[in-house]
Amino acid sequence: MATHQAPVIVWFRKDLRIDDNAALAAAADTGRPVVPLYVLEPAEAGTGALGAAQRWWLHHALEALAGNLSGLGAPLVLRSGPADAVLDALIAETGADTVHWNRRHDPSGMAIDRAIKAALKTRGLAATSFAGQLLHDPTRLLTGEKKPFRVYTPFWKALERAGEPQEPIDPPARLAALPEPLTSERLEDWRLTPARPDWAASFREVWTPGEAAAQERLATFVDRAIDGYGTDRDHPALDATSMLSPYLALGEISPARVWHATRGLDAPTGDLVHFRKELAWREFCYHLHFHFPALAEKNWNDRFDAFPWEERGEAFTLWTRGLTGYPIVDAGMRQLWRHGWMHNRVRMITASFLIKHLMIDWRHGEKWFRDTLVDADAASNAANWQWVAGSGADASPFFRIFNPILQGEKFDPDGTYVRRFVPELENLDAAWIHKPFAAPEAALKSAGIDLGRTYPKPIVDHARARERALAAFKALKAD
Ligand code: FAD
């Protein structure tokens, strides 16, 4: 193949979109043939082992991406194996002299990318990386002393001062392709989706993966839901948040596209700023993870290393199954199982319950969420778990222990959310919906509840659990 016609490989990772994809747009601009590639890297490498729920999502995201790329004229090539070996083989096969990708920011992924870039350069090949996963580069958004931010509020202020994130780029109109199609592995052979049993069937009640669905969700949110977001976002029964997190996690939509879609919106300023502040939380988590790569494994605050965690045991299993006897906790854990997603307020309540009521190490919860969330994200998951535990950067203090009854009464006052996910409590009067264990026998009976049989009694007593957690924390402080 003549040198000037050497194709450009575009290596897709957590940027499974054609819109606002700088690596793809730059490849299209060369006018040379484009080879879009997705590599299923070994579990321990690259973007990190994806959990089961996100593997389901990945399957459908790749299907959608492949369709979009075919529409542009360049079919997606699927290959599995270590990324360096896959790229070497594809370069040899196609005569490509340039590889493009959008930067990822997880420590293991970055290490692989650095090594590949260096190896390609020594062979006289070009490896060019672009921005796209974040609004701002973690090496640039720093404190006045050029240090990483450890506290969110100054981070947000710096992000505001940094000005508008870069303008999103529209998808290319057309891609030049190689004259002969390349061999590609079959997506079905990757077995990303569960077969028997198909536990992901219920995900379809709420989710349509793919870039088009992401754009649609964004448009709907911007049209309707953002109005009132600031207050409604805490109420899990309301459809008040964007539900864009799984699309952002695998990059089916870019944060810049989301940010700019809210520009000039006719929404009350408070709501708009609040929404942008949430996007900035995502950003903060990524920047933390970038600067502190052990965020998912180690307590940020090492004083917590001495915390007397309980064994994982039976209580952990009951928590994962939504059988703790605290309805708001159980509803959250069952929403997670049924839809691969949980409302943010309830994520905080369920995480707090595991860490503080059951005194189980946050890392077990982080792993469970990573396996079951369709939006699992190494940075956001770890940073938020550590935030709840009190061990993280700018964390909620440990002694702030969520009362699952009061939280339920405040944020799900008539129990709509609980009834949706814990049907055995469906007919219980709102007065008792968050504390069936305190309900008079007659109220239980008329709702068809036999406590301890149709719905569990609480696995721990709230007041006693709270005291135990506080005592453990106090002992820790005294060390
Ligand atoms: P919206 O309210 O519409 O917010 C818009 C976007 O802002 C979200 O899509 C998300 O990208 C970002 N965002 C919002 N809140 C947060 C936050 N607290 N931290 C970081 N980013 C945020 N989010 C993940 O994307 N992946 C995770 O693995 C994850 N694990 C979490 C674990 C725990 C224990 C907790 C308390 C929170 C976790 N979150 C995680 C953050 C948050 O719950 C979700 O991002 C949010 O619920 C997604 O819903 P949404 O898209 O409707 O959010």
Residues whose N, C-alpha, C, O or C-beta is under 5 A from the ligand:
A	BS01	FAD	T241 S242 M243 L244 S245 L248 E278 L279 W281 R282 C285 M342 H343 N344 R347 M348 A351 D375 A376 D377 S380 N381 N384 W385
